[in-house]
Amino acid sequence: MARWQPDARGRLDAAAFDLFRERGFEQTTVADIAARAGLDKRTFYRHFGDKREVLFSGSEHLEEVLVKAVAETGAAPFEAVVAAFRRAAAEVFADRRELVRVRQSIIESSPELQERELRKTGSMVVAVTAALRARGVGETTATLATESGVTVFRVAYARWVALDSDVSLADLIAEVATELRTITSAPA
């Protein structure tokens, strides 16, 4: 085994994504991933808690970027959340569209992974709402702003993954946020 070779985590990531595409998530084992990367299972577990974490390991960084951006802005709550997602899109998702597409197709193939995605998103909502509350925003306003911002992100993200164009995720987030503002300000 080539345990001493550099970038074990990157090799494990690449091996897992290849195997998930080839065999499917359920049919791929940790041993398969480690072997494909030229490593052993112990090395895998030093980097990931389980094979699902290969797909979700970046969620903590995304959450940190969002919370920091919300905390650093004096913008109105919804605008702060949208700006935070635009910043995260530029920082976390830049130049990764193809990897994101593969990741999304793997998640969509498994109810277990879809559930995990919802839990990770729920954690992000709690953290961003708490960041707004720390700025002195009331509970209801913080919750509405965060949930609305997450909805904007989800719609923009789905469009970005599906589109075959050079439109950036940050631009799509701005576009969807404008669409939401228009819908919610329209006369009844």
C-alpha positions in Angstrom: 0.0 0.0 0.0 1.2 3.5 -0.8 0.1 5.1 2.5 3.1 7.4 2.5 2.2 9.1 -0.8 0.9 12.7 -0.6 -2.7 13.8 -0.8 -4.4 10.8 0.6 -7.6 12.7 1.2 -7.7 13.9 -2.5 -7.0 10.4 -3.7 -9.8 9.0 -1.5 -12.2 11.7 -2.8 -11.4 10.9 -6.4 -11.6 7.1 -5.9 -14.9 7.4 -4.1 -16.5 9.6 -6.7 -15.3 7.3 -9.5 -16.6 4.2 -7.7 -19.9 5.8 -6.8 -20.4 6.6 -10.5 -19.3 3.2 -11.7 -21.0 1.0 -9.1 -23.5 3.2 -7.3 -23.2 4.4 -3.7 -24.7 1.4 -2.0 -22.5 -1.1 -3.9 -19.3 0.7 -3.0 -17.5 -0.2 0.2 -14.9 1.7 2.2 -12.5 -1.1 1.4 -13.2 -0.5 -2.3 -12.5 3.2 -2.0 -9.3 2.7 0.0 -8.0 0.0 -2.5 -8.8 2.2 -5.5 -6.8 5.1 -3.8 -3.9 2.8 -3.0 -4.5 3.1 0.7 -5.9 1.0 3.5 -9.2 1.3 5.4 -7.5 2.9 8.5 -6.3 5.7 6.3 -9.8 6.2 5.0 -11.2 6.5 8.5 -8.5 9.0 9.5 -10.1 11.3 6.9 -13.8 10.4 6.8 -16.2 9.0 9.4 -17.9 6.9 6.7 -18.4 6.8 3.0 -21.2 9.3 3.1 -18.9 11.9 4.5 -16.9 11.9 1.2 -20.0 13.6 -0.3 -20.7 15.9 2.6 -17.3 16.8 4.1 -17.3 20.3 2.7 -20.6 21.2 4.4 -18.8 22.5 7.5 -16.7 24.9 5.5 -19.8 26.2 3.6 -21.6 26.7 6.9 -18.6 28.7 8.3 -18.4 30.9 5.2 -22.1 31.6 5.5 -22.1 32.4 9.2 -19.0 34.7 8.8 -20.5 36.6 5.9 -23.8 37.1 7.7 -22.0 38.3 10.8 -19.8 40.7 8.9 -22.5 42.5 7.0 -24.9 45.2 8.2 -27.4 44.5 5.5 -31.0 43.7 6.1 -31.5 40.1 7.2 -32.7 38.6 3.9 -30.1 40.6 1.9 -27.4 39.4 4.4 -28.3 35.8 3.7 -28.4 36.2 0.0 -25.1 38.0 0.0 -23.6 35.2 2.2 -24.7 32.6 -0.3 -23.3 34.7 -3.2 -20.0 34.9 -1.3 -20.1 31.1 -0.6 -20.9 30.4 -4.2 -17.8 32.4 -5.2 -15.6 30.8 -2.6 -16.8 27.2 -2.2 -18.3 26.3 -5.6 -16.1 28.3 -8.0 -14.7 26.1 -10.8 -16.4 23.0 -9.4 -19.5 22.7 -11.5 -18.7 19.3 -13.0 -17.8 17.8 -9.6 -21.0 19.3 -8.1 -23.0 17.7 -10.9 -21.6 14.3 -10.2 -22.1 14.8 -6.5 -25.7 15.8 -7.0 -26.5 12.8 -9.3 -25.0 10.5 -6.6 -27.1 12.1 -3.9 -30.3 11.9 -6.0 -29.7 8.2 -6.5 -30.0 7.4 -2.8 -32.8 8.2 -0.4 -30.3 7.8 2.5 -28.1 10.5 0.9 -31.1 12.7 0.2 -32.0 12.5 3.9 -28.4 13.3 4.9 -28.4 16.3 2.6 -31.6 17.6 4.3 -30.0 17.1 7.8 -26.9 19.0 6.7 -29.0 21.8 5.2 -31.0 21.9 8.5 -27.8 22.4 10.4 -26.8 25.2 8.1 -30.2 26.9 8.6 -29.8 26.7 12.4 -26.3 28.2 12.2 -27.2 31.1 9.9 -30.4 31.9 11.9 -28.2 32.0 15.0 -25.8 34.4 13.2 -28.7 36.7 12.4 -30.0 36.5 16.0 -26.5 37.4 17.3 -26.8 40.6 15.2 -30.0 41.4 17.2 -32.5 40.2 14.6 -35.7 38.8 16.1 -36.4 35.1 16.0 -39.2 35.2 13.4 -37.4 37.6 11.1 -34.1 35.6 11.4 -36.0 32.3 10.6 -37.9 33.8 7.6 -34.8 35.5 6.2 -32.7 32.3 6.5 -35.3 29.9 5.1 -36.0 32.3 2.2 -32.3 32.6 1.5 -31.9 28.9 1.6 -34.8 28.5 -0.8 -33.2 31.0 -3.2 -29.9 29.1 -2.9 -31.6 25.7 -3.6 -33.4 27.0 -6.7 -30.3 28.7 -8.0 -28.1 25.7 -7.3 -30.5 23.4 -9.1 -30.5 25.7 -12.1 -26.7 26.0 -12.0 -26.3 22.2 -12.0 -28.7 21.7 -14.8 -27.6 24.6 -17.1 -25.1 24.1 -19.8 -23.9 27.6 -19.8 -21.3 29.8 -18.2 -23.7 31.6 -15.9 -22.1 31.6 -12.4 -23.9 30.3 -9.3 -23.5 33.8 -7.7 -25.3 35.4 -10.6 -28.1 32.8 -10.5 -28.5 33.4 -6.7 -28.9 37.1 -7.4 -31.4 36.4 -10.2 -33.5 34.0 -8.1 -33.4 36.5 -5.2 -34.7 39.2 -7.5 -37.5 36.8 -8.6 -38.5 36.1 -5.0 -38.5 39.9 -4.2 -40.8 40.4 -7.2 -43.2 37.6 -6.2 -43.4 38.7 -2.6 -43.9 42.4 -3.4 -46.6 41.9 -6.1 -50.1 43.2 -5.2 -52.5 40.5 -4.0 
